[in-house]
Amino acid sequence: MCTKLFEPKVDYVFKNLFGSEKHPKILISFLNACIKPESPIVSVQLKNTELSKEYIEDSFSRLDVLAKTDKGEIINIEMQRADEKNMVKRSLYYWSKAYSGEYGGKSRYSDLPRTVCINVLDFNLLLESNYHNKYILKNDKTNDILTDTMEIHFIELPKMKKIDEKDILSMWAAFINDPNDERVIELESMVKELHEARIELARISRDPKEAENYRLRQNAMNERMNALLEAEDKGIAKGLIKGIAQGKAEGKAEGERLAKVEIAKISLKNGLSVEMICEITGLSIEEIEAIK
């Protein structure tokens, strides 16, 4: 009897596959396919392998993959299923955390490593039609690159309509999107690391303990989305009431502000730090302190 494979789009499963110390070739293949470096990455050192029950059940915990390549580059990968309307700034924030985290007050600025953030999204974010887009720092007039130290990728799964057999990244994206797809299964023979990922995913999908963690993580993320949607609904409703008197523009702005306040309240109850709440909502520290 065949077991239906778990969804790699659930961040717990994604981290198990691409952040596995036992299967580094899976991550290496994905990174080479995404970044396409002139000199391929040959090894990685994982920097965050924490997957405790506390992290799994916390709806606001971030189960990302953080690694260092053999070239000293810092790579951060995040799987995000829901559009929380903050993805660009969120990615910039986590890039800055990964980048500055290597300084530690001991190194020279010139020693800071090239840092790359890769965001795998289960929703459409950008206006571009391509499913994979890379952003770097360039001169807006001459297109001269300022530095390759900063690089941010967005992989929007819904935009990839057809698998390109010449593009390994599209195969990985298709696998992440639906590992049970027949076409994906057919193409596994072309990429041995993809086949290795399927074997590991099958193992995880059959393991009762992993199944329980998978269920707990899905529940946690569902609770988070329900909280965000509830906060948004409350904010919009209050904003509309105010908008009747003050106009549609003010009503919309007020609705958005109240939604952020509701999210901040829920986040505080869940023990999230003020710094993280600032990043999620865009509220100031003073505004969040006033909520307490």
Secondary structure, DSSP 8 states (H G I E B T S, - for coil): -------TTSHHHHHHHHT-SS-HHHHHHHHHHHH--SS----EEES-----HHHHH-TT----EEEEETTS-EEEEEEE-S--S-HHHHHHHHHHHHHHHTTTTTS-GGG---EEEEEEESS--SS-SSSEEEEEEE-TTT--EEEEEEEEEEEEGGG--S--TT-HHHHHHHHHH-TT-HHHHHHGGG-HHHHHHHHHHHHHHH-HHHHHHHHHHHHHHHHHHHHHHHHHHHHHHHHHHHHHHH-HHHHHHHHHHHHHHHHHHHHHHTT--HHHHHHHH---HHHHHHH-
